[in-house]
């Protein structure tokens, strides 16, 4: 059973922190709050015992994180258990960096539900030879329609990388908007951001793994977060702050299996890296994220 933290985020999940497109029909605060979600990405370090238990956990910049949220994350992580980390055939103590994604959604009685939605272990290392790393990752040009509309948002693009480092296919897996308007305009914004991102992603190039368990795979699947923002108003929320968005529908990548898709978690990813899917590049978590 996933543990939940209830916190008062009515202000954060209200439309006051989101841009409302001028052409929008009247939208009530309750409707805006019901549609919005919040995301917070936190970093930290975990010490793993020889039997896979969490011996210690330290959040990065804990002083910048709301105390109740920090306490909730720490309690949850301390219940985690990993598959033992092996070295020369023997289980050993290990340390890993972790990126944890929290989600906040409108809940009962004005209190919002916070859950642990995802965790990435090990971080992105551009010098790694065990993982796909990027060579050319040119960001997309801001679409003219989105500029005219004042549209801002985030796209999670999922990319199929061939053994030569070229992109074989790309899909905009989810488009999350940071503006609120009627559904027709929001769908056009999603389509515009998705098309621009996919067209750009097909020109990216990557470096294939040469070591590790994934080096002989016929292809690799990665996720890349793309941020569309301007005038600093929609840029990544500061560390320890909630980033509010209207989540879009999910579009699966056709080359992935049902089992692979079933194991996915969704939501904004921290900017500045790429994330391998379907390949375990860090310690393997055995317990649910929420403890």
C-alpha positions in Angstrom: 0.0 0.0 0.0 1.5 3.3 -1.1 1.9 5.8 1.8 0.4 9.2 1.3 1.2 12.6 2.9 -1.7 15.1 3.2 -0.7 18.7 3.1 -2.4 22.0 2.5 -1.4 22.9 -1.1 -4.6 24.6 -2.2 -2.7 27.8 -3.1 0.0 25.8 -5.0 -2.5 23.8 -7.0 -4.8 26.7 -7.7 -4.8 28.6 -11.0 -3.0 31.5 -9.3 0.4 29.9 -10.1 -0.5 29.0 -13.6 -0.8 31.2 -16.7 -4.4 31.5 -17.9 -4.6 32.1 -21.6 -6.6 35.3 -22.2 -8.9 33.7 -24.7 -10.0 31.1 -22.2 -13.6 30.8 -21.1 -14.2 31.4 -17.4 -12.6 28.7 -15.3 -13.3 28.5 -11.6 -10.5 28.0 -9.1 -12.0 24.7 -8.0 -11.9 23.4 -11.6 -8.3 24.6 -12.0 -7.2 23.0 -8.8 -8.9 19.7 -9.7 -7.1 19.6 -13.1 -3.7 20.6 -11.8 -0.9 18.4 -10.3 2.2 19.3 -8.5 5.7 17.8 -9.0 8.8 18.1 -6.9 12.2 16.4 -7.7 14.6 15.9 -4.9 18.1 14.5 -4.7 19.9 12.6 -2.0 22.4 9.8 -1.1 21.5 6.3 0.1 23.8 4.0 2.0 22.9 0.4 1.3 23.8 -2.4 3.6 25.2 -5.8 2.5 21.8 -7.4 2.8 20.1 -4.6 0.8 18.7 -2.6 3.7 18.9 1.2 3.8 21.4 2.1 6.5 21.3 5.8 6.0 19.7 8.4 3.8 20.6 12.1 3.4 18.4 14.6 1.4 20.3 17.2 -0.6 19.6 20.8 0.6 17.1 19.6 3.2 16.8 23.2 4.6 15.1 24.2 1.3 12.4 21.5 1.5 9.2 21.9 3.5 9.7 20.0 6.8 6.7 17.7 6.4 7.7 16.8 2.9 11.3 16.1 3.9 10.1 13.9 6.9 7.7 12.0 4.6 10.5 11.2 2.1 13.0 10.2 4.7 10.5 7.9 6.5 9.6 6.2 3.2 13.2 5.7 1.9 14.3 4.2 5.2 11.8 1.4 4.6 13.2 0.5 1.2 15.1 -2.7 0.5 17.3 -3.3 -2.5 18.7 -6.5 -4.1 22.2 -6.9 -2.5 24.9 -5.2 -4.4 27.5 -7.8 -5.5 31.2 -7.4 -6.0 33.4 -10.4 -6.9 30.5 -12.6 -6.1 30.0 -11.2 -2.6 27.4 -8.8 -1.2 28.9 -5.5 -0.2 27.8 -2.2 1.3 27.2 0.5 -1.4 26.3 4.1 -1.8 24.1 5.5 -4.6 22.7 8.9 -5.5 19.0 9.1 -6.0 16.6 11.4 -7.7 13.1 11.2 -6.2 10.0 12.5 -7.9 7.0 13.5 -5.7 3.5 14.1 -7.0 0.7 16.2 -5.4 -2.9 15.9 -6.4 -6.1 17.5 -5.1 -7.5 15.6 -2.2 -10.4 15.8 0.2 -11.2 18.7 2.6 -8.7 21.1 1.0 -5.7 18.9 1.7 -3.7 17.5 -1.2 -2.3 14.0 -1.5 1.5 13.7 -1.9 3.0 10.4 -3.1 6.3 9.1 -4.2 5.9 8.6 -7.9 9.4 7.7 -9.1 13.0 7.2 -8.3 16.1 7.1 -10.4 19.4 5.7 -9.0 22.9 6.5 -10.0 22.2 9.8 -11.9 23.3 10.8 -15.4 27.0 10.5 -16.1 28.0 11.8 -19.5 31.3 9.8 -19.3 29.6 6.5 -18.5 30.3 3.6 -21.0 27.5 1.4 -19.4 24.7 3.7 -20.5 23.5 5.7 -23.5 25.0 9.2 -23.4 24.2 12.1 -25.7 26.5 13.7 -28.4 24.1 16.1 -30.0 21.0 17.2 -28.1 19.9 20.4 -29.7 16.8 21.8 -28.0 13.7 22.5 -30.2 12.8 25.9 -31.5 9.8 27.4 -29.6 6.8 26.9 -31.8 5.2 30.1 -33.2 1.7 29.1 -32.2 2.7 28.4 -28.6 4.4 31.8 -28.4 1.3 33.5 -29.8 -0.8 31.7 -27.2 1.5 32.3 -24.3 1.8 28.5 -24.1 4.4 26.8 -21.8 4.9 23.2 -20.9 7.1 20.2 -20.6 7.4 17.2 -23.0 8.7 13.8 -22.1 10.0 12.4 -25.3 10.8 8.7 -25.5 13.5 7.8 -28.0 14.6 4.5 -29.7 18.4 4.7 -30.2 20.1 2.3 -32.6 23.5 0.8 -32.3 25.1 3.5 -34.4 23.8 6.2 -32.0 21.1 7.4 -34.5 17.5 7.8 -33.5 15.3 5.1 -35.0 12.0 6.4 -33.7 10.7 9.0 -31.2 7.3 9.5 -29.5 6.1 12.4 -27.3 5.1 10.2 -24.4 3.4 12.9 -22.4 2.9 16.7 -22.7 2.2 18.6 -19.5 1.0 22.2 -19.8 1.7 25.1 -17.5 -1.2 27.1 -19.0 -4.9 26.8 -18.5 -7.5 27.4 -21.3 -10.3 25.5 -23.0 -9.7 21.9 -24.0 -9.5 22.7 -27.7 -6.7 25.2 -27.4 -4.9 23.0 -24.8 -5.0 20.0 -27.2 -3.6 22.2 -30.0 -0.8 23.3 -27.7 -0.1 19.7 -26.8 0.0 18.6 -30.4 2.2 21.6 -31.3 4.8 20.9 -28.6 4.7 17.2 -29.3 5.3 17.6 -33.1 8.1 20.1 -32.6 9.8 17.9 -30.0 9.6 14.7 -32.0 10.9 16.4 -35.2 13.9 17.7 -33.3 14.5 14.5 -31.4 14.9 12.6 -34.7 18.0 14.6 -35.4 19.7 13.9 -32.1 22.7 11.7 -31.8 24.0 9.5 -29.0 26.9 7.4 -27.9 26.0 3.7 -27.5 27.1 1.7 -24.4 30.4 -0.3 -24.8 30.4 -1.9 -21.4 27.9 -3.3 -18.9 24.8 -5.5 -19.2 23.1 -3.5 -21.9 26.0 -3.2 -24.4 24.8 -6.0 -26.7 21.2 -4.8 -27.0 19.8 -4.3 -30.5 18.7 -0.8 -29.5 18.1 1.3 -26.3 15.1 3.3 -25.1 15.7 6.6 -23.3 13.5 9.4 -22.0 14.5 13.1 -22.4 12.6 16.0 -20.7 12.1 19.1 -22.9 11.1 22.3 -21.2 9.2 25.1 -23.1 9.3 28.3 -21.1 10.0 32.0 -21.6 10.5 35.2 -19.6 11.7 33.0 -16.7 8.0 32.5 -15.6 7.7 28.9 -16.5 11.2 27.6 -15.9 12.0 24.8 -13.5 10.7 25.5 -10.0 13.4 26.1 -7.5 14.7 23.2 -5.5 12.2 22.2 -2.8 9.3 24.0 -4.6 6.3 22.5 -6.3 6.1 22.7 -10.1 2.4 22.9 -11.1 1.1 21.6 -14.4 -1.9 20.2 -16.2 -1.0 16.6 -17.1 -1.6 15.4 -20.7 -2.6 11.9 -21.9 0.1 9.2 -22.3 1.1 7.9 -25.6 3.0 4.6 -25.5 6.0 3.8 -27.6 4.9 0.9 -30.0 8.4 -0.8 -29.9 8.1 -1.5 -26.1 6.5 -4.6 -24.6 3.3 -4.6 -22.5 5.4 -5.6 -19.5 7.8 -2.7 -20.0 5.0 -0.2 -20.3 3.3 -1.6 -17.2 6.3 -0.9 -15.1 6.4 2.8 -16.1 5.8 5.8 -13.8 4.9 9.2 -15.2 5.4 12.8 -14.4 8.0 15.6 -15.0 11.6 14.6 -14.9 14.5 16.7 -13.7 16.0 18.7 -16.6 19.6 18.4 -17.7 19.9 14.7 -18.3 18.6 11.6 -20.2 17.0 8.6 -18.5 17.4 5.1 -19.7 14.2 3.0 -19.8 13.9 -0.8 -19.5 17.6 -1.1 -18.3 18.6 -1.2 -14.7 21.7 0.9 -14.4 21.7 1.3 -10.6 20.8 -0.7 -7.5 17.5 -2.7 -7.9 14.8 -1.6 -5.6 12.6 -4.5 -4.3 10.0 -2.7 -2.2 7.3 -0.2 -3.3 8.4 3.4 -3.4 6.0 4.4 -0.6 7.3 1.8 1.7 
